[in-house]
């Protein structure tokens, strides 16, 4: 298996980077910031939003519930009221399974 560099994580991500990661418009990220209290990005002197890795993780959870599972904003708020750990764990399991599948497909293709 070829050597892979470890992905470098930044401390802060701009709203454009976050919207690119999630595949949604910047306005959607702004809307979610106003709707969900857990999202509190820092702002620099110019007023630009700076999201931490934790904010990106929370946005990923929200995105998955809204877009992939088809929940409404009210439904997501109700589901996540006090249950962020359970949802975060489910997201981590899903991401791990996707990585394992990718490795297995790569292994199959190299045989």
NORJO-V361748 format. One record per residue. RES is the residue in three letters. SS is DSSP state (helix for helix, strand for strand, loop for the rest). OMEGA is omega in degrees with one decimal (999 if undefined). Layout:
# NORJO-V361748
res=RES ss=SS omega=OMEGA
res=RES ss=SS omega=OMEGA
This chain:
# NORJO-V361748
res=UNK ss=loop omega=-177.7
res=UNK ss=loop omega=178.7
res=UNK ss=loop omega=178.7
res=UNK ss=loop omega=175.9
res=UNK ss=loop omega=175.7
res=UNK ss=loop omega=-179.1
res=UNK ss=loop omega=-179.5
res=UNK ss=loop omega=178.6
res=UNK ss=loop omega=178.8
res=UNK ss=loop omega=175.6
res=UNK ss=loop omega=-177.8
res=UNK ss=loop omega=178.3
res=UNK ss=strand omega=176.6
res=UNK ss=strand omega=-179.1
res=UNK ss=helix omega=176.7
res=UNK ss=helix omega=177.7
res=UNK ss=helix omega=-179.5
res=UNK ss=helix omega=179.7
res=UNK ss=helix omega=176.3
res=UNK ss=helix omega=178.5
res=UNK ss=helix omega=-175.8
res=UNK ss=helix omega=-178.7
res=UNK ss=loop omega=178.4
res=UNK ss=loop omega=177.4
res=UNK ss=loop omega=179.1
res=UNK ss=helix omega=-179.6
res=UNK ss=helix omega=178.0
res=UNK ss=helix omega=178.0
res=UNK ss=helix omega=177.1
res=UNK ss=helix omega=179.3
res=UNK ss=helix omega=179.1
res=UNK ss=helix omega=177.8
res=UNK ss=helix omega=179.8
res=UNK ss=helix omega=-175.9
res=UNK ss=helix omega=-174.1
res=UNK ss=loop omega=-175.9
res=UNK ss=loop omega=-177.7
res=UNK ss=loop omega=-179.4
res=UNK ss=loop omega=178.6
res=UNK ss=loop omega=-179.5
res=UNK ss=loop omega=175.3
res=UNK ss=strand omega=175.2
res=UNK ss=strand omega=178.6
res=UNK ss=loop omega=-176.5
res=UNK ss=loop omega=179.3
res=UNK ss=loop omega=-178.4
res=UNK ss=loop omega=178.5
res=UNK ss=loop omega=179.2
res=UNK ss=strand omega=177.6
res=UNK ss=strand omega=-175.6
res=UNK ss=strand omega=175.6
res=UNK ss=loop omega=178.0
res=UNK ss=helix omega=178.1
res=UNK ss=helix omega=176.1
res=UNK ss=helix omega=179.8
res=UNK ss=helix omega=178.1
res=UNK ss=helix omega=179.4
res=UNK ss=helix omega=176.7
res=UNK ss=helix omega=177.8
res=UNK ss=helix omega=177.5
res=UNK ss=helix omega=-179.9
res=UNK ss=helix omega=179.7
res=UNK ss=helix omega=-178.9
res=UNK ss=helix omega=-178.7
res=UNK ss=helix omega=-178.1
res=UNK ss=helix omega=-171.4
res=UNK ss=helix omega=-175.0
res=UNK ss=helix omega=-178.7
res=UNK ss=loop omega=173.8
res=UNK ss=loop omega=179.8
res=UNK ss=loop omega=174.5
res=UNK ss=loop omega=178.3
res=UNK ss=helix omega=179.0
res=UNK ss=helix omega=178.3
res=UNK ss=helix omega=178.7
res=UNK ss=helix omega=178.5
res=UNK ss=helix omega=-179.6
res=UNK ss=helix omega=-179.1
res=UNK ss=helix omega=-174.4
res=UNK ss=helix omega=179.7
res=UNK ss=loop omega=178.7
res=UNK ss=loop omega=-176.8
res=UNK ss=loop omega=-179.1
res=UNK ss=helix omega=-177.2
res=UNK ss=helix omega=179.4
res=UNK ss=helix omega=-178.8
res=UNK ss=helix omega=177.9
res=UNK ss=helix omega=179.3
res=UNK ss=helix omega=178.7
res=UNK ss=helix omega=177.9
res=UNK ss=helix omega=179.5
res=UNK ss=helix omega=178.8
res=UNK ss=helix omega=179.0
res=UNK ss=helix omega=178.8
res=UNK ss=helix omega=179.0
res=UNK ss=helix omega=178.7
res=UNK ss=helix omega=176.9
res=UNK ss=helix omega=178.8
res=UNK ss=helix omega=179.4
res=UNK ss=helix omega=178.5
res=UNK ss=helix omega=178.1
res=UNK ss=helix omega=178.6
res=UNK ss=helix omega=179.7
res=UNK ss=helix omega=177.9
res=UNK ss=helix omega=177.9
res=UNK ss=helix omega=179.3
res=UNK ss=helix omega=178.3
res=UNK ss=helix omega=-178.6
res=UNK ss=helix omega=-178.8
res=UNK ss=helix omega=-179.0
res=UNK ss=loop omega=999
